[in-house]
C-alpha cells in the first residue's frame, strides 16, 4: 500500500490516508509469528473500551461518553502513519516514556526510568534524556496532527484536532481511561502471544513503573494489569526480580605461581636474609632459642 493515490475530495483522500495505518508495525506481537499493526491495536483499544465501559461508569460514578472514547481509540495513533510508532521501552531517541506519564508516576521520574528497568537514583541522565526525547516526539506528532487534521473541512477537521489534543493532555476521564487501555494493551499482547519481555530486558518492577502511572486511572484496569503481570511471571515470560549482579572478580594474587619462600615472606613484610645465611628460629614447643638451620629444608 502506498500514498500514490490522491482523491480530489479531501475526505476521500483522508480515508485513503487512514488505510495506511495497517502498514505501521508495533513492537509487540499480534501472533506468535508476526508483529501487530497499529490499525489492529487501535481496533482492540476500541473493543476493550466498549466491553469495560459499564465497569468504568460503575466504579467512577460518572457518565462516560462511550462514543468519544471510541473515537479517541480509533484516531489517537493516526499521526504514526507519518511519525512512526516508537516503543516506550526503546532506548532510541524517539522511544521514551512521555513527560505526562513521568509526571503522573509516584516518585517523579520512575516511569521515565522504567524503559531500562533501572532505579531512579541511578538514572538521572537517562531520565533527562527520556524527557527531552519524548518532547521531540510530541512536537513531531503535533506537527503531523495539524498538517493532516487541519487540512480537513469542518466539522471533521476541528473535531479530530480537539480529540487529538484531549488524548495528549489526558485530563478528561475518557482520555485517562483510553490512555490506560493504550498502555495496558501491549502488555496483554506480550502475554497472549508468548512474546514476553526478553527483548527489552524488563522485570515485573520495571513493568510496574511503566504501567501504573496510566492503568491506575481505573480499578478495573489495575486489576486486569495485575492479572496480566502475574500470569506472565508464572509462565516465565517476565522475571519477578532483576537478575543478581555478577560476583566481583577475585583479587589478583600478588605471588607468581612457583614463587619461592623468600618471595612469600617478603610479600608479608618479613625480612629475609640473603641466600646461604642461617635463620635463627625457636624450636616448636621448647621455648628455647636453639638455632635451627632451614637451609635446604
N, C-alpha and C positions, 0 to 999 in steps of 0.2 A: 504494500500500500504506500502510495506516495502523495505528495501535496501538489501534483501537477495539474489536477482538475480544479478549475476555478469557475464557479457558477456566477452568473451576473447578479442574482439576487443575494444580498448579504446573509439572509437567514439560511438559504440553501448552502451557501459556501461554508457557513458555520457548522451546519450539520455534517458536511464532509470533513471539516477540521476535527470535530469531536470523535469521528470514527477512528482517527489515528491514535486514540488512547489505547487501543488494542496493541499497538506496536511497542509501547513503553513497558519495559520489563522491570519488575521489582526484585528485591534481593532475597525474598523468601520464596519457597516453592509453592506451586499450585498443586502438583502431584509429586510423586517420588521421582519423576522423570523430567520435569521441566519447571521453569520459574513461572510465577504468577504475573499476569499483565495488570497494569494499573486499572484497566477497564473492569477486570474481574474483581479486583479489590474494591473498587467504588460500588459495584453492584452489591457485593456482600455486606458492605457497611450499611447500605440502604435496607437490606434484608434484616440485618440484626437490629437496626433502629426500629423497624416495623414490629418485629417479633417482641422486643422488650419494651415497647412504648408504654403499654399499660403498667408494667412494673415500675418504669421511671416515674410515671404520674403517681402511682400508689405511694412510693417511698418519699417523694418530694412534696406531695400535696399540691402540686402545680398542675395547671392545664397547659400541656406542652403541644406546640404546633407541629404535628407529625409531617404535614406537607412541607413545611420549611426544613425540617430535619432531613427528609428525603432529598430535597433539592441541595442541601449542603453536602450530603454524601455524594451525590452524583456529579457535582460541579467543582468540588474543592481542589481536585488534582488535575483539572484540565490544563492548567499552566505547565504541567510537567511534560506536555507534548513538545513544548519548546525548551523548557528549563531542565528537563531530566528529573529522575527520581533518586536523589541521594539517600543512602541509608543512615538512620540515626546512629548506627554502630560504626559507621565508616570513620577512618582517620583521615580521609581525604579532605581538602579544604571545603568541598561542597557538602560534606556529610556530617552534620553535627546536631546536637540537641538544641532546640530553639531557645532563644532568650526567655520567651514566655514560660516554657516548661522549667527552665532553670530557676526562674523567679518563683514559680509555684512550689518548687521542691522544698521540703522541710530541710533546713540546714543550708540553704543557699545553693552552692554550686554542685550539689550531689548529682543532679540529673546530667549536667554537662560532663561530669567525671565518669558517668556510667559507661560511656562508649568504650572505655578501655578497661572497665572493671576495676578501676583504681580508687583509692580513698581520697577524699577531697584534700586532706592536709599534705598530700604529696603531689598534687596535680594543679598547682596554681597556674603554671604556664599553659597546661593543656586546657584548663577551663577558660582562660583568657582567649586562647586561640579559637576554641569552640564557639565562644560568644561572637567573636569577630567574623568567623566563617559563616555562622548562622545568619548574621546580619547581612552579609553579602548575598547569601541565598535568598533572604527575604526581599532584598532590593531587586534582584533579578526577577523573581516571581511576580512582584508587584508591577514591574515594568511590563511583563508579558500580559498580566491581567488587564492593565489599562489599554494596551495595544489591541488585544483581541476582543475584550468585552466592550471597551469604549467605542469600537467601530460599529457596534450593532445598534439598530434603531431602538427607540423606546417602544414598549416598556421593557423589552428583554435586556438590552444593554445595561441600563441603570440598575435593574434588579440583580443581574449577575455580579456587577461591581459591589453592590451592597452586600450580597451574600458572601462574596469573597472576603470583604473587609470584616464581616461578622465572624466568619470562621477564624481568620487570622487573629483577631482581637481576643476571641474566646471569652467574651464577657456575658453573653446571654446563656440561660440554662440549656437551650437547644444546642448552641455551639459547643459548650463544655462537654455535653454528652457525646456529640458526634466526634469531638476530638479524642475523647476517651475510647470510643469504639475504634477509631482510626489507629490509635496506639496499640490497643489490645489485639487487633486482628492479625498482624504478622506473627505475634507470639502464638496465637491459636493455630495458624497455618504451619508454623515450625513444629508444633506438637503433632498435628493431624497427619502431616506428610512424613514424619520421622526425620526431618532435616536436622533438628536440634540446633545448638548454638556453637558448635565446634568451629565454624568458620569465623566467628567473631570473638572467640575465647572468653565467653561470658559465663558467670556462675549465677546462682539464684540471687545473691545480694546485688550484683550488678544489674540484673533484670529488674529487681525491685526499684532500684534508683531510676531506671529508665521509665518504668511503667506507672509507678504510684503517683507521680505528680498529676497524671491525667485520669487514670481509672478511678481514683478516689472521688471523682465528681459524682459517683453513684455507688450505693451499697451493692446493687446487683452486679455492676461491672467489676467491683472489687472482689466479690465472691467468685465470679467467673474467672477472673485473673488468678485468684488463689488456687482454684481447681486446676487450671492450665499449668501453673508453675509446679504444683505438687505432682501432677501426673507426669510432667517432663522429668522431674527429679527421679521419680520411681522407675521410669523407663530407661534411665541412664542417658537421657538426651541433654540434661542440664546438671552440671555439678552443683551440689548444695554449697560447697565451700570452695574457695580457690585452692589450687594445689599448694602444698607446703613448699617453702623456698628450699633450694638445694642446700645441703650442709656446707659450711665453709671449708675451703681446702685445708688439709693438714699443713702445719707449718713445715717449711723446708728444713731438713736436717742440716746441722752445721758441720757434721762429720762425714767425710767421704767414706764409702764402703771400703773396708780393709784398712782403715786408719790405725796407726799404732797406739799403744797405751799412752805414749807421751802426748800424742795429739788429743786423746780423750781427756787426759788430766789437764793439759794446757787449756783446753776449751773450758774447763771448770775453774780456771784461775789458780791451779796448783803449780807451784814452782818445781820444775822437773830438772834434775842435774843433767849434765852432758852425758852422753853415752859412755859407759865404762866406769862411771862413778858408782860407788855403793850407796844404797839408800837405807838409812837407819830407821827401822820401824820397830815398834814393840811387838813381841810375840803374843799371839792371841791367848788371853786367859792368864798370863804370867804377871802382868803389871810391871815387869822389869824392863829395863832399857836394853836388853841383849840385842845386839845387831843381827840383822838378817840380810843377806845379800840376795837381791832379786835379779841379779844378772843372770840371764839365761833362763829365767822362770817362764 
